[in-house]
Amino acid sequence: MGVETLTRNAIALYEERSIIASNGIDKLIFSTLDEDTSANFRMDKYISAPYGIVYRSQNNQSVIRHFQPGSTELITPPVASEKTPMDEQFSDVVAVGVESSAGYQAARIKNVSQIVGDHMEAHHMTKWKQAIDVLVLGVFKARGSGDAALGLDIDFTRAAGNSLTNDFTSVDMPAAIAAMVKKMRDNNAPMQDLVILMGSDWLDNYSTDTSILELRKANGVNELVKSSIAAQLLENTHGLFIVDYIRIPGVIAPVWITSFAPGVQYKADNETAAADWIASTVAVCFSLADKTYRVNRGVNTKGDNKIERRVGDEVFDSFAENDPATEFVRSQTRHAFVYGNINHTVKSTGTFS
Protein backbone atom coordinates (compact mmCIF):
# COMPACT_ATOMS: atom_id res chain seq x y z
CA MET A 1 0.00 0.00 0.00
CA GLY A 2 1.50 3.29 -1.07
CA VAL A 3 1.82 6.32 1.19
CA GLU A 4 0.93 9.71 -0.29
CA THR A 5 2.52 12.79 1.26
CA LEU A 6 0.78 16.10 0.64
CA THR A 7 2.75 19.31 1.07
CA ARG A 8 0.84 22.57 1.29
CA ASN A 9 2.27 26.06 1.80
CA ALA A 10 1.25 27.75 5.05
CA ILE A 11 -1.08 30.72 4.73
CA ALA A 12 0.58 34.07 5.28
CA LEU A 13 -1.98 36.62 6.42
CA TYR A 14 -1.04 40.30 6.37
CA GLU A 15 -3.64 42.45 8.04
CA GLU A 16 -3.04 46.19 8.23
CA ARG A 17 -5.07 48.41 10.51
CA SER A 18 -4.04 52.00 11.21
CA ILE A 19 -6.70 52.79 13.80
CA ILE A 20 -5.90 51.37 17.22
CA ALA A 21 -8.68 51.23 19.81
CA SER A 22 -6.70 51.80 22.98
CA ASN A 23 -4.97 55.05 23.91
CA GLY A 24 -6.93 57.20 21.48
CA ILE A 25 -6.67 60.99 21.48
CA ASP A 26 -10.37 61.19 22.41
CA LYS A 27 -9.64 59.44 25.71
CA LEU A 28 -6.70 61.75 26.42
CA ILE A 29 -8.61 65.00 25.83
CA PHE A 30 -11.91 63.81 27.34
CA SER A 31 -10.68 61.90 30.33
CA THR A 32 -13.77 61.43 32.53
CA LEU A 33 -16.13 58.67 31.39
CA ASP A 34 -19.84 59.29 32.08
CA GLU A 35 -21.92 56.29 31.03
CA ASP A 36 -25.62 55.62 31.44
CA THR A 37 -28.42 53.88 29.50
CA SER A 38 -30.53 57.06 29.56
CA ALA A 39 -30.71 59.46 26.61
CA ASN A 40 -29.43 62.72 28.11
CA PHE A 41 -26.38 64.11 29.85
CA ARG A 42 -27.03 66.80 32.43
CA MET A 43 -24.23 69.11 33.48
CA ASP A 44 -24.81 71.66 36.23
CA LYS A 45 -22.27 74.40 35.66
CA TYR A 46 -21.06 77.14 37.96
CA ILE A 47 -18.18 79.27 36.72
CA SER A 48 -17.11 81.90 39.23
CA ALA A 49 -15.82 85.35 38.37
CA PRO A 50 -13.89 86.15 41.57
CA TYR A 51 -13.08 89.61 42.79
CA GLY A 52 -11.72 90.85 46.09
CA ILE A 53 -13.49 91.77 49.30
CA VAL A 54 -13.89 95.47 50.22
CA TYR A 55 -13.83 97.22 53.58
CA ARG A 56 -16.39 99.52 55.15
CA SER A 57 -16.15 102.42 57.53
CA GLN A 58 -17.29 101.95 61.10
CA ASN A 59 -21.07 101.92 61.59
CA ASN A 60 -21.67 101.58 57.82
CA GLN A 61 -23.50 98.68 56.30
CA SER A 62 -21.77 95.77 54.62
CA VAL A 63 -21.17 96.16 50.93
CA ILE A 64 -23.54 94.03 48.85
CA ARG A 65 -21.96 91.13 46.96
CA HIS A 66 -24.36 89.91 44.28
CA PHE A 67 -24.68 86.21 43.53
CA GLN A 68 -24.85 84.92 39.98
CA PRO A 69 -26.46 81.44 39.95
CA GLY A 70 -25.08 78.65 37.83
CA SER A 71 -26.75 77.02 34.86
CA THR A 72 -27.93 73.58 33.79
CA GLU A 73 -27.13 72.15 30.39
CA LEU A 74 -29.02 69.15 29.05
CA ILE A 75 -27.17 67.48 26.19
CA THR A 76 -28.68 64.70 24.07
CA PRO A 77 -25.91 62.76 22.31
CA PRO A 78 -26.86 61.73 18.74
CA VAL A 79 -26.87 58.12 17.52
CA ALA A 80 -24.52 56.80 14.84
CA SER A 81 -25.40 53.41 13.38
CA GLU A 82 -24.09 51.28 10.50
CA LYS A 83 -24.74 47.70 9.42
CA THR A 84 -22.97 45.21 7.14
CA PRO A 85 -24.99 42.47 5.39
CA MET A 86 -23.87 38.84 5.40
CA ASP A 87 -25.86 37.64 2.38
CA GLU A 88 -25.60 34.68 -0.01
CA GLN A 89 -22.53 36.11 -1.71
CA PHE A 90 -20.89 36.57 1.67
CA SER A 91 -21.58 32.92 2.50
CA ASP A 92 -19.70 31.77 -0.60
CA VAL A 93 -16.55 33.81 0.07
CA VAL A 94 -13.50 32.05 1.49
CA ALA A 95 -12.20 34.05 4.45
CA VAL A 96 -8.64 35.34 4.32
CA GLY A 97 -6.36 33.41 6.64
CA VAL A 98 -8.64 30.35 6.65
CA GLU A 99 -8.15 27.17 4.62
CA SER A 100 -10.74 26.73 1.88
CA SER A 101 -11.40 23.24 3.23
CA ALA A 102 -12.08 24.50 6.75
CA GLY A 103 -15.82 24.76 6.17
CA TYR A 104 -18.48 27.46 6.20
CA GLN A 105 -18.58 28.09 9.95
CA ALA A 106 -14.83 28.71 10.31
CA ALA A 107 -14.90 31.10 7.35
CA ARG A 108 -17.96 32.88 8.73
CA ILE A 109 -16.34 33.45 12.15
CA LYS A 110 -13.24 34.90 10.51
CA ASN A 111 -15.23 37.15 8.17
CA VAL A 112 -17.38 38.43 11.04
CA SER A 113 -14.21 39.22 12.96
CA GLN A 114 -12.95 41.26 10.00
CA ILE A 115 -16.29 43.10 9.74
CA VAL A 116 -16.19 43.99 13.43
CA GLY A 117 -12.64 45.23 12.99
CA ASP A 118 -13.72 47.47 10.09
CA HIS A 119 -16.54 48.95 12.18
CA MET A 120 -14.20 49.55 15.13
CA GLU A 121 -11.75 51.42 12.91
CA ALA A 122 -14.59 53.60 11.62
CA HIS A 123 -15.82 54.44 15.13
CA HIS A 124 -12.37 55.39 16.37
CA MET A 125 -11.54 57.45 13.29
CA THR A 126 -14.71 59.48 13.76
CA LYS A 127 -14.17 59.91 17.50
CA TRP A 128 -10.59 61.10 17.09
CA LYS A 129 -11.67 63.74 14.58
CA GLN A 130 -14.62 64.81 16.74
CA ALA A 131 -12.31 65.26 19.74
CA ILE A 132 -9.93 67.44 17.72
CA ASP A 133 -12.84 69.41 16.22
CA VAL A 134 -14.15 70.29 19.69
CA LEU A 135 -10.76 71.88 20.37
CA VAL A 136 -10.64 73.63 16.99
CA LEU A 137 -14.28 74.66 16.53
CA GLY A 138 -15.88 74.47 19.96
CA VAL A 139 -18.43 72.19 18.27
CA PHE A 140 -19.10 68.45 18.55
CA LYS A 141 -19.82 67.48 14.95
CA ALA A 142 -22.26 64.65 14.12
CA ARG A 143 -22.68 64.45 10.35
CA GLY A 144 -24.44 62.26 7.81
CA SER A 145 -23.18 60.81 4.51
CA GLY A 146 -21.12 63.25 2.47
CA ASP A 147 -20.58 65.38 5.60
CA ALA A 148 -24.24 66.43 5.40
CA ALA A 149 -25.43 68.62 8.27
CA LEU A 150 -28.34 66.85 10.00
CA GLY A 151 -28.90 69.39 12.75
CA LEU A 152 -27.18 67.07 15.25
CA ASP A 153 -24.04 69.11 15.92
CA ILE A 154 -23.61 70.34 19.49
CA ASP A 155 -22.31 73.92 19.58
CA PHE A 156 -20.75 74.76 22.94
CA THR A 157 -20.68 78.49 22.02
CA ARG A 158 -17.05 79.24 22.70
CA ALA A 159 -16.28 82.94 23.05
CA ALA A 160 -15.24 84.62 19.79
CA GLY A 161 -12.17 86.01 21.54
CA ASN A 162 -10.79 82.49 21.90
CA SER A 163 -10.14 82.36 18.15
CA LEU A 164 -6.88 84.21 17.56
CA THR A 165 -4.98 85.10 14.39
CA ASN A 166 -1.25 85.41 13.84
CA ASP A 167 0.50 86.89 10.83
CA PHE A 168 3.86 85.14 10.80
CA THR A 169 5.27 87.62 8.33
CA SER A 170 5.45 90.06 11.25
CA VAL A 171 5.04 87.88 14.40
CA ASP A 172 7.44 85.13 15.49
CA MET A 173 6.48 81.76 16.93
CA PRO A 174 7.22 82.57 20.60
CA ALA A 175 4.83 85.54 20.42
CA ALA A 176 2.11 83.37 18.85
CA ILE A 177 2.48 80.72 21.57
CA ALA A 178 2.53 83.38 24.29
CA ALA A 179 -0.72 84.87 22.96
CA MET A 180 -2.48 81.48 23.21
CA VAL A 181 -1.25 80.80 26.73
CA LYS A 182 -2.19 84.34 27.81
CA LYS A 183 -5.73 83.84 26.54
CA MET A 184 -5.90 80.54 28.45
CA ARG A 185 -4.71 82.29 31.60
CA ASP A 186 -7.16 85.19 31.11
CA ASN A 187 -9.98 82.62 31.07
CA ASN A 188 -8.73 80.94 34.28
CA ALA A 189 -7.79 77.71 32.50
CA PRO A 190 -5.41 75.34 34.32
CA MET A 191 -1.77 76.16 33.64
CA GLN A 192 -0.62 72.58 34.27
CA ASP A 193 0.06 70.16 31.41
CA LEU A 194 -0.48 72.71 28.64
CA VAL A 195 -0.53 71.21 25.14
CA ILE A 196 -0.45 72.89 21.74
CA LEU A 197 -1.50 70.73 18.80
CA MET A 198 -0.18 72.17 15.54
CA GLY A 199 -1.14 71.81 11.91
CA SER A 200 1.58 71.23 9.31
CA ASP A 201 2.24 74.90 8.45
CA TRP A 202 2.68 75.71 12.14
CA LEU A 203 5.08 72.79 12.54
CA ASP A 204 7.13 73.85 9.51
CA ASN A 205 7.35 77.39 10.84
CA TYR A 206 8.18 76.17 14.35
CA SER A 207 11.10 74.07 13.11
CA THR A 208 12.69 77.02 11.29
CA ASP A 209 11.85 79.92 13.63
CA THR A 210 15.16 81.42 14.74
CA SER A 211 13.82 82.51 18.12
CA ILE A 212 12.61 78.98 18.85
CA LEU A 213 15.95 77.52 17.78
CA GLU A 214 17.77 79.75 20.25
CA LEU A 215 15.35 78.87 23.05
CA ARG A 216 15.79 75.17 22.39
CA LYS A 217 19.55 75.45 22.81
CA ALA A 218 19.03 76.73 26.34
CA ASN A 219 16.25 74.27 27.20
CA GLY A 220 17.67 71.30 29.10
CA VAL A 221 14.33 69.46 29.01
CA ASN A 222 14.82 68.94 25.30
CA GLU A 223 17.69 66.60 26.11
CA LEU A 224 15.11 64.31 27.69
CA VAL A 225 12.92 64.53 24.60
CA LYS A 226 15.88 63.80 22.34
CA SER A 227 17.34 61.05 24.53
CA SER A 228 15.38 58.33 22.74
CA ILE A 229 15.96 57.57 19.08
CA ALA A 230 12.35 56.43 18.74
CA ALA A 231 9.60 59.01 18.29
CA GLN A 232 7.82 59.69 21.57
CA LEU A 233 4.09 59.91 22.17
CA LEU A 234 2.41 62.23 24.64
CA GLU A 235 0.89 60.12 27.43
CA ASN A 236 1.37 57.11 25.12
CA THR A 237 -1.49 58.41 22.97
CA HIS A 238 -1.58 56.76 19.54
CA GLY A 239 -0.40 59.19 16.87
CA LEU A 240 0.13 62.20 19.19
CA PHE A 241 3.84 62.87 18.74
CA ILE A 242 5.93 65.10 20.99
CA VAL A 243 7.73 67.73 18.95
CA ASP A 244 9.07 69.83 21.82
CA TYR A 245 8.63 70.84 25.44
CA ILE A 246 9.41 74.51 25.82
CA ARG A 247 9.02 77.53 28.10
CA ILE A 248 8.57 80.83 26.30
CA PRO A 249 10.11 83.86 28.09
CA GLY A 250 7.43 85.79 29.94
CA VAL A 251 4.99 82.86 29.83
CA ILE A 252 4.02 81.37 33.18
CA ALA A 253 4.12 77.69 32.18
CA PRO A 254 5.92 75.44 29.70
CA VAL A 255 3.97 73.77 26.90
CA TRP A 256 4.09 70.49 25.05
CA ILE A 257 4.30 71.07 21.28
CA THR A 258 2.62 68.15 19.50
CA SER A 259 1.59 66.81 16.11
CA PHE A 260 -1.14 64.26 15.38
CA ALA A 261 -0.17 61.63 12.79
CA PRO A 262 -1.87 58.26 13.44
CA GLY A 263 -0.67 56.75 10.16
CA VAL A 264 -3.74 57.45 8.06
CA GLN A 265 -5.59 60.57 6.92
CA TYR A 266 -9.08 61.32 8.14
CA LYS A 267 -11.89 60.17 5.84
CA ALA A 268 -15.40 61.04 6.98
CA ASP A 269 -17.11 58.31 4.91
CA ASN A 270 -16.88 56.50 1.59
CA GLU A 271 -18.10 59.56 -0.32
CA THR A 272 -15.70 62.11 1.16
CA ALA A 273 -12.08 62.77 0.19
CA ALA A 274 -9.33 62.18 2.72
CA ALA A 275 -8.26 65.24 4.71
CA ASP A 276 -5.85 66.36 7.43
CA TRP A 277 -6.84 65.76 11.03
CA ILE A 278 -6.22 69.44 11.76
CA ALA A 279 -5.98 72.20 9.16
CA SER A 280 -2.42 73.14 8.25
CA THR A 281 -2.86 76.78 9.30
CA VAL A 282 -4.42 76.01 12.69
CA ALA A 283 -3.03 75.35 16.16
CA VAL A 284 -5.02 74.72 19.34
CA CYS A 285 -4.06 75.08 22.99
CA PHE A 286 -5.61 73.11 25.86
CA SER A 287 -4.74 71.65 29.25
CA LEU A 288 -4.74 67.99 30.22
CA ALA A 289 -5.64 69.12 33.75
CA ASP A 290 -9.02 70.47 32.62
CA LYS A 291 -12.34 68.87 33.51
CA THR A 292 -13.76 67.09 30.47
CA TYR A 293 -16.32 64.36 29.87
CA ARG A 294 -16.56 61.42 27.50
CA VAL A 295 -20.29 60.76 27.52
CA ASN A 296 -21.88 57.46 26.44
CA ARG A 297 -25.65 57.01 26.42
CA GLY A 298 -27.98 54.09 25.70
CA VAL A 299 -28.99 52.62 22.34
CA ASN A 300 -31.63 50.03 21.46
CA THR A 301 -30.27 46.65 20.35
CA LYS A 302 -31.72 43.33 19.23
CA GLY A 303 -31.63 40.77 22.02
CA ASP A 304 -33.21 37.34 22.42
CA ASN A 305 -36.63 38.09 20.94
CA LYS A 306 -36.72 41.50 22.61
CA ILE A 307 -35.27 44.97 22.46
CA GLU A 308 -32.45 45.58 24.90
CA ARG A 309 -31.04 48.93 26.02
CA ARG A 310 -27.25 48.89 26.12
CA VAL A 311 -24.47 51.42 26.58
CA GLY A 312 -20.76 51.43 25.74
CA ASP A 313 -18.11 53.03 23.58
CA GLU A 314 -19.33 50.87 20.69
CA VAL A 315 -22.33 48.54 20.88
CA PHE A 316 -22.69 45.57 18.50
CA ASP A 317 -25.65 43.35 17.73
CA SER A 318 -26.96 41.27 14.83
CA PHE A 319 -30.34 40.56 13.26
CA ALA A 320 -31.72 38.69 10.25
CA GLU A 321 -34.00 39.27 7.28
CA ASN A 322 -35.84 36.34 5.72
CA ASP A 323 -35.88 36.65 1.92
CA PRO A 324 -33.19 36.23 0.82
CA ALA A 325 -31.84 34.97 4.13
CA THR A 326 -29.42 37.69 5.26
CA GLU A 327 -27.83 38.41 8.59
CA PHE A 328 -26.63 41.90 9.48
CA VAL A 329 -23.84 42.90 11.82
CA ARG A 330 -24.66 46.32 13.28
CA SER A 331 -22.61 48.74 15.35
CA GLN A 332 -23.97 51.77 17.17
CA THR A 333 -22.62 54.59 19.29
CA ARG A 334 -24.36 57.35 21.18
CA HIS A 335 -21.72 59.62 22.56
CA ALA A 336 -20.61 63.22 22.96
CA PHE A 337 -17.42 64.96 24.04
CA VAL A 338 -18.06 67.75 26.54
CA TYR A 339 -15.76 70.39 28.04
CA GLY A 340 -16.59 71.64 31.50
CA ASN A 341 -15.64 75.11 30.24
CA ILE A 342 -15.14 75.32 26.47
CA ASN A 343 -13.42 78.70 26.94
CA HIS A 344 -10.46 76.77 28.32
CA THR A 345 -9.54 75.99 24.71
CA VAL A 346 -7.89 78.44 22.33
CA LYS A 347 -7.59 78.26 18.54
CA SER A 348 -5.06 80.26 16.56
CA THR A 349 -5.03 80.61 12.76
CA GLY A 350 -1.77 81.57 11.15
CA THR A 351 -0.89 83.45 7.97
CA PHE A 352 2.46 82.26 6.65
CA SER A 353 3.07 84.14 3.41
C-alpha positions in Angstrom: 0.0 0.0 0.0 1.5 3.3 -1.1 1.8 6.3 1.2 0.9 9.7 -0.3 2.5 12.8 1.3 0.8 16.1 0.6 2.8 19.3 1.1 0.8 22.6 1.3 2.3 26.1 1.8 1.3 27.8 5.0 -1.1 30.7 4.7 0.6 34.1 5.3 -2.0 36.6 6.4 -1.0 40.3 6.4 -3.6 42.4 8.0 -3.0 46.2 8.2 -5.1 48.4 10.5 -4.0 52.0 11.2 -6.7 52.8 13.8 -5.9 51.4 17.2 -8.7 51.2 19.8 -6.7 51.8 23.0 -5.0 55.1 23.9 -6.9 57.2 21.5 -6.7 61.0 21.5 -10.4 61.2 22.4 -9.6 59.4 25.7 -6.7 61.7 26.4 -8.6 65.0 25.8 -11.9 63.8 27.3 -10.7 61.9 30.3 -13.8 61.4 32.5 -16.1 58.7 31.4 -19.8 59.3 32.1 -21.9 56.3 31.0 -25.6 55.6 31.4 -28.4 53.9 29.5 -30.5 57.1 29.6 -30.7 59.5 26.6 -29.4 62.7 28.1 -26.4 64.1 29.9 -27.0 66.8 32.4 -24.2 69.1 33.5 -24.8 71.7 36.2 -22.3 74.4 35.7 -21.1 77.1 38.0 -18.2 79.3 36.7 -17.1 81.9 39.2 -15.8 85.3 38.4 -13.9 86.2 41.6 -13.1 89.6 42.8 -11.7 90.8 46.1 -13.5 91.8 49.3 -13.9 95.5 50.2 -13.8 97.2 53.6 -16.4 99.5 55.2 -16.1 102.4 57.5 -17.3 101.9 61.1 -21.1 101.9 61.6 -21.7 101.6 57.8 -23.5 98.7 56.3 -21.8 95.8 54.6 -21.2 96.2 50.9 -23.5 94.0 48.8 -22.0 91.1 47.0 -24.4 89.9 44.3 -24.7 86.2 43.5 -24.9 84.9 40.0 -26.5 81.4 40.0 -25.1 78.6 37.8 -26.8 77.0 34.9 -27.9 73.6 33.8 -27.1 72.1 30.4 -29.0 69.2 29.0 -27.2 67.5 26.2 -28.7 64.7 24.1 -25.9 62.8 22.3 -26.9 61.7 18.7 -26.9 58.1 17.5 -24.5 56.8 14.8 -25.4 53.4 13.4 -24.1 51.3 10.5 -24.7 47.7 9.4 -23.0 45.2 7.1 -25.0 42.5 5.4 -23.9 38.8 5.4 -25.9 37.6 2.4 -25.6 34.7 0.0 -22.5 36.1 -1.7 -20.9 36.6 1.7 -21.6 32.9 2.5 -19.7 31.8 -0.6 -16.5 33.8 0.1 -13.5 32.0 1.5 -12.2 34.0 4.4 -8.6 35.3 4.3 -6.4 33.4 6.6 -8.6 30.3 6.6 -8.1 27.2 4.6 -10.7 26.7 1.9 -11.4 23.2 3.2 -12.1 24.5 6.8 -15.8 24.8 6.2 -18.5 27.5 6.2 -18.6 28.1 10.0 -14.8 28.7 10.3 -14.9 31.1 7.3 -18.0 32.9 8.7 -16.3 33.4 12.1 -13.2 34.9 10.5 -15.2 37.1 8.2 -17.4 38.4 11.0 -14.2 39.2 13.0 -12.9 41.3 10.0 -16.3 43.1 9.7 -16.2 44.0 13.4 -12.6 45.2 13.0 -13.7 47.5 10.1 -16.5 49.0 12.2 -14.2 49.6 15.1 -11.7 51.4 12.9 -14.6 53.6 11.6 -15.8 54.4 15.1 -12.4 55.4 16.4 -11.5 57.4 13.3 -14.7 59.5 13.8 -14.2 59.9 17.5 -10.6 61.1 17.1 -11.7 63.7 14.6 -14.6 64.8 16.7 -12.3 65.3 19.7 -9.9 67.4 17.7 -12.8 69.4 16.2 -14.2 70.3 19.7 -10.8 71.9 20.4 -10.6 73.6 17.0 -14.3 74.7 16.5 -15.9 74.5 20.0 -18.4 72.2 18.3 -19.1 68.5 18.5 -19.8 67.5 14.9 -22.3 64.7 14.1 -22.7 64.5 10.4 -24.4 62.3 7.8 -23.2 60.8 4.5 -21.1 63.2 2.5 -20.6 65.4 5.6 -24.2 66.4 5.4 -25.4 68.6 8.3 -28.3 66.9 10.0 -28.9 69.4 12.8 -27.2 67.1 15.3 -24.0 69.1 15.9 -23.6 70.3 19.5 -22.3 73.9 19.6 -20.7 74.8 22.9 -20.7 78.5 22.0 -17.1 79.2 22.7 -16.3 82.9 23.1 -15.2 84.6 19.8 -12.2 86.0 21.5 -10.8 82.5 21.9 -10.1 82.4 18.1 -6.9 84.2 17.6 -5.0 85.1 14.4 -1.2 85.4 13.8 0.5 86.9 10.8 3.9 85.1 10.8 5.3 87.6 8.3 5.4 90.1 11.2 5.0 87.9 14.4 7.4 85.1 15.5 6.5 81.8 16.9 7.2 82.6 20.6 4.8 85.5 20.4 2.1 83.4 18.9 2.5 80.7 21.6 2.5 83.4 24.3 -0.7 84.9 23.0 -2.5 81.5 23.2 -1.2 80.8 26.7 -2.2 84.3 27.8 -5.7 83.8 26.5 -5.9 80.5 28.4 -4.7 82.3 31.6 -7.2 85.2 31.1 -10.0 82.6 31.1 -8.7 80.9 34.3 -7.8 77.7 32.5 -5.4 75.3 34.3 -1.8 76.2 33.6 -0.6 72.6 34.3 0.1 70.2 31.4 -0.5 72.7 28.6 -0.5 71.2 25.1 -0.4 72.9 21.7 -1.5 70.7 18.8 -0.2 72.2 15.5 -1.1 71.8 11.9 1.6 71.2 9.3 2.2 74.9 8.5 2.7 75.7 12.1 5.1 72.8 12.5 7.1 73.8 9.5 7.3 77.4 10.8 8.2 76.2 14.4 11.1 74.1 13.1 12.7 77.0 11.3 11.8 79.9 13.6 15.2 81.4 14.7 13.8 82.5 18.1 12.6 79.0 18.9 16.0 77.5 17.8 17.8 79.7 20.3 15.3 78.9 23.1 15.8 75.2 22.4 19.5 75.5 22.8 19.0 76.7 26.3 16.3 74.3 27.2 17.7 71.3 29.1 14.3 69.5 29.0 14.8 68.9 25.3 17.7 66.6 26.1 15.1 64.3 27.7 12.9 64.5 24.6 15.9 63.8 22.3 17.3 61.0 24.5 15.4 58.3 22.7 16.0 57.6 19.1 12.4 56.4 18.7 9.6 59.0 18.3 7.8 59.7 21.6 4.1 59.9 22.2 2.4 62.2 24.6 0.9 60.1 27.4 1.4 57.1 25.1 -1.5 58.4 23.0 -1.6 56.8 19.5 -0.4 59.2 16.9 0.1 62.2 19.2 3.8 62.9 18.7 5.9 65.1 21.0 7.7 67.7 18.9 9.1 69.8 21.8 8.6 70.8 25.4 9.4 74.5 25.8 9.0 77.5 28.1 8.6 80.8 26.3 10.1 83.9 28.1 7.4 85.8 29.9 5.0 82.9 29.8 4.0 81.4 33.2 4.1 77.7 32.2 5.9 75.4 29.7 4.0 73.8 26.9 4.1 70.5 25.1 4.3 71.1 21.3 2.6 68.2 19.5 1.6 66.8 16.1 -1.1 64.3 15.4 -0.2 61.6 12.8 -1.9 58.3 13.4 -0.7 56.7 10.2 -3.7 57.4 8.1 -5.6 60.6 6.9 -9.1 61.3 8.1 -11.9 60.2 5.8 -15.4 61.0 7.0 -17.1 58.3 4.9 -16.9 56.5 1.6 -18.1 59.6 -0.3 -15.7 62.1 1.2 -12.1 62.8 0.2 -9.3 62.2 2.7 -8.3 65.2 4.7 -5.8 66.4 7.4 -6.8 65.8 11.0 -6.2 69.4 11.8 -6.0 72.2 9.2 -2.4 73.1 8.3 -2.9 76.8 9.3 -4.4 76.0 12.7 -3.0 75.4 16.2 -5.0 74.7 19.3 -4.1 75.1 23.0 -5.6 73.1 25.9 -4.7 71.7 29.3 -4.7 68.0 30.2 -5.6 69.1 33.8 -9.0 70.5 32.6 -12.3 68.9 33.5 -13.8 67.1 30.5 -16.3 64.4 29.9 -16.6 61.4 27.5 -20.3 60.8 27.5 -21.9 57.5 26.4 -25.7 57.0 26.4 -28.0 54.1 25.7 -29.0 52.6 22.3 -31.6 50.0 21.5 -30.3 46.7 20.3 -31.7 43.3 19.2 -31.6 40.8 22.0 -33.2 37.3 22.4 -36.6 38.1 20.9 -36.7 41.5 22.6 -35.3 45.0 22.5 -32.4 45.6 24.9 -31.0 48.9 26.0 -27.3 48.9 26.1 -24.5 51.4 26.6 -20.8 51.4 25.7 -18.1 53.0 23.6 -19.3 50.9 20.7 -22.3 48.5 20.9 -22.7 45.6 18.5 -25.7 43.3 17.7 -27.0 41.3 14.8 -30.3 40.6 13.3 -31.7 38.7 10.3 -34.0 39.3 7.3 -35.8 36.3 5.7 -35.9 36.6 1.9 -33.2 36.2 0.8 -31.8 35.0 4.1 -29.4 37.7 5.3 -27.8 38.4 8.6 -26.6 41.9 9.5 -23.8 42.9 11.8 -24.7 46.3 13.3 -22.6 48.7 15.3 -24.0 51.8 17.2 -22.6 54.6 19.3 -24.4 57.3 21.2 -21.7 59.6 22.6 -20.6 63.2 23.0 -17.4 65.0 24.0 -18.1 67.8 26.5 -15.8 70.4 28.0 -16.6 71.6 31.5 -15.6 75.1 30.2 -15.1 75.3 26.5 -13.4 78.7 26.9 -10.5 76.8 28.3 -9.5 76.0 24.7 -7.9 78.4 22.3 -7.6 78.3 18.5 -5.1 80.3 16.6 -5.0 80.6 12.8 -1.8 81.6 11.1 -0.9 83.5 8.0 2.5 82.3 6.7 3.1 84.1 3.4 
